[in-house]
């Protein structure tokens, strides 16, 4: 191979690598901006949760009580509550350049959700993932939906049941994926996360 041929080969390789990098970058950017193939996408404005014994007290982190002693006579009755989540979502258009305004077709109907618990400590046991049904239609003005973030059933099973009557705790991040579709049938999803600490917390007075 001559020096000229070697230079041409190097230039061709450099051009190919640059093109590959450009296509990869464009693909990543596209996947980050798109949620499905529709013209609208979901924005999470707020994700909060409330312990089952205080369902009106929502906050940006959840202290999940694995067992709550409900007063009954001179003693308390051990009770397991669902912990509720509350998400505020709104819809926006992907095309913001042409001056388009949302129509009814762009509205996104939520149909289900999925919850994964990620341990703060690698290898620590956490509650099982689960799927739930959820229905609500999201427009540009937004809407707030409520759902079960922690099922009471999970609190009577390990590893959460092992926290009862102890000072131990399990720190996690709950990742919630909301699934839906626009009115033309295009699938849409968005993920939100919230910190959840499981323990046998002091019972509410």
C-alpha positions in Angstrom: 0.0 0.0 0.0 1.4 3.4 -1.0 1.6 6.4 1.3 -1.3 8.0 -0.7 -3.4 4.9 -0.3 -2.7 4.9 3.4 -3.7 8.5 3.8 -7.0 7.9 1.9 -7.7 4.8 4.1 -7.1 6.9 7.3 -9.4 9.7 6.0 -12.1 7.2 5.1 -11.9 5.6 8.6 -12.0 9.0 10.3 -15.0 10.0 8.2 -16.8 6.7 9.0 -16.1 7.1 12.7 -17.3 10.7 12.7 -20.5 9.7 10.8 -21.1 6.8 13.3 -20.7 9.2 16.2 -23.0 11.7 14.7 -25.7 9.1 14.0 -25.3 7.7 17.5 -25.7 11.1 19.0 -28.7 11.9 16.9 -30.3 8.5 17.8 -29.7 9.1 21.6 -31.1 12.6 21.3 -34.1 11.4 19.5 -34.8 8.6 22.0 -34.5 11.1 24.9 -36.9 13.5 23.3 -39.4 11.0 22.1 -41.9 9.0 24.2 -43.3 6.7 21.6 -44.1 7.8 18.0 -46.9 10.3 18.8 -46.8 14.1 18.7 -47.2 14.6 22.4 -45.4 13.4 25.5 -45.8 13.4 29.3 -44.1 15.7 31.9 -44.0 14.8 35.6 -44.5 18.0 37.6 -44.7 16.3 41.0 -44.6 12.8 42.6 -45.5 12.5 46.3 -46.6 9.8 48.7 -48.5 9.5 52.0 -48.3 6.8 54.7 -51.4 4.7 55.0 -52.3 5.9 58.4 -52.0 9.6 57.3 -53.4 9.6 53.8 -53.9 13.4 53.8 -50.2 14.1 54.5 -48.4 13.9 51.1 -44.7 14.7 50.8 -41.7 14.3 48.4 -40.4 11.3 50.4 -42.3 8.4 52.1 -41.7 6.9 55.6 -43.6 3.7 55.1 -44.8 2.1 58.4 -44.7 -1.7 58.0 -47.2 -2.2 60.9 -49.4 0.4 62.6 -51.0 -0.2 65.9 -54.5 1.2 65.7 -56.0 2.1 69.1 -58.7 -0.3 70.3 -59.4 -0.4 74.0 -56.4 -0.5 76.2 -54.1 -2.0 73.5 -53.6 -1.4 69.8 -54.5 -3.7 66.9 -51.6 -4.3 64.5 -52.8 -3.1 61.1 -51.2 -3.0 57.6 -52.1 -0.1 55.4 -51.6 0.7 51.7 -49.3 3.7 51.1 -50.7 6.0 48.5 -48.8 7.8 45.7 -50.0 11.0 44.0 -48.6 12.2 40.6 -49.2 15.4 38.8 -48.7 15.0 35.0 -49.2 17.3 32.0 -48.9 16.8 28.3 -46.8 18.8 25.9 -46.2 18.7 22.1 -42.8 17.5 20.8 -43.0 20.1 17.9 -42.7 23.5 19.6 -41.3 25.3 16.5 -44.2 25.5 14.2 -46.6 27.2 16.7 -48.9 24.2 16.9 -51.4 24.1 19.8 -52.6 20.9 21.4 -55.8 19.2 20.3 -58.0 16.5 21.8 -56.0 13.9 19.7 -52.8 14.9 21.6 -54.3 14.2 25.0 -52.8 11.2 26.7 -54.8 8.6 28.6 -52.9 6.8 31.4 -53.9 3.1 31.6 -51.4 1.4 34.0 -48.3 1.8 36.0 -45.3 -0.3 37.2 -43.3 0.1 40.5 -39.7 -1.1 41.0 -38.0 -0.7 44.4 -34.2 -0.1 44.2 -32.2 -0.7 47.4 -29.9 2.1 48.6 -27.5 -0.7 49.7 -26.4 -3.0 46.9 -27.8 -6.5 47.4 -30.3 -5.5 50.1 -33.7 -7.2 49.9 -36.6 -5.0 48.8 -40.4 -5.5 48.1 -41.2 -7.1 44.8 -42.0 -5.1 41.7 -45.7 -4.9 40.7 -48.1 -3.6 38.1 -51.3 -1.6 38.8 -54.2 -0.3 36.8 -54.7 3.5 36.6 -56.9 5.6 34.5 -56.8 9.3 33.8 -56.6 11.6 30.7 -53.8 14.2 30.7 -54.0 17.4 28.8 -51.8 20.5 28.6 -53.4 21.9 31.8 -52.4 18.8 33.7 -54.1 16.4 36.1 -53.3 14.7 39.4 -53.8 11.0 39.8 -53.7 8.8 42.9 -52.4 5.2 43.1 -51.1 2.6 45.5 -47.4 2.9 45.9 -46.9 0.3 48.5 -49.4 -2.5 49.0 -50.4 -3.6 52.5 -49.8 -7.2 51.3 -46.1 -6.5 50.9 -45.9 -5.5 54.6 -46.9 -9.0 55.8 -44.2 -10.6 53.6 -40.4 -10.6 53.9 -38.4 -8.4 53.9 -40.8 -5.8 55.3 -42.4 -8.2 57.8 -39.0 -8.7 59.4 -38.8 -5.0 60.3 -41.8 -5.2 62.7 -40.9 -4.6 66.3 -37.3 -3.7 65.4 -35.3 -0.5 64.9 -34.1 -1.7 61.5 -35.0 0.0 58.2 -34.8 -0.5 54.5 -33.9 2.5 52.4 -35.1 2.4 48.7 -35.9 4.5 45.7 -39.3 3.7 44.1 -39.2 4.1 40.4 -42.7 4.4 38.9 -43.4 4.1 35.2 -46.7 5.4 34.0 -48.0 3.9 30.7 -50.7 5.3 28.4 -51.5 6.4 24.8 -52.6 9.4 22.9 -56.0 9.5 21.3 -54.5 8.2 18.0 -53.3 5.1 19.8 -49.6 6.0 20.1 -48.0 4.5 23.2 -46.5 6.9 25.7 -44.7 6.3 29.0 -42.8 8.4 31.6 -40.8 7.5 34.7 -40.8 9.3 38.1 -38.9 8.4 41.3 -39.4 8.9 45.1 -37.4 7.9 48.2 -39.1 5.3 50.4 -37.8 4.3 53.8 -39.5 1.2 55.3 -39.4 0.8 59.1 -41.7 0.1 62.1 -42.3 3.8 62.6 -43.9 5.3 65.7 -47.7 5.0 65.5 -49.7 8.2 64.9 -51.3 9.6 68.0 
